[in-house]
Amino acid sequence: MSPSLLLRAACVFAFAFSTSLALGDEPVARCHKVNAPVGLVIRSKPGTDGKRLAVLEEGTKVTLAGKVVADDKNKVLPVVSKDAQDPEASWVQISAPKAGYVLYRVSGSSPYDYLVPCK
């Protein structure tokens, strides 16, 4: 592999890795609601290979899992995982209404957030 190609590959990997870390490094509201007209599946682990635990209807409130921010108990540093098959998809861990993982965001040509902060 040429040094130029190797450097490009390393830069792409570093960008993808830093992007996934940034999602979990920013405090967000613990309360989110489902923003998916067809509902949202809770899985036992991040990815479509996780066992289906339940389906949440649009508008259902969920509590994000993660480290609670010390100075604001309504915010959390979420547990976010990149999808193994789709690098443009992210999964987030939730603690309620049932513990598990839900598809949080799909980016790419048509970005879509399957969870939005409660108002």
Buried (B, 14 or more C-beta within 10 A) or exposed (E): EEEEEEEEEEEEEEEEEEEBEEBBEEBBBBBBBBBBEEEBBBBEEBBBEBEEBBEBEEEBEBBBBBEEBEEEEEBBBBBBBBBEEBBEBBBBBBBEEEEBBBBBBBBEEEEEBBBEEEE
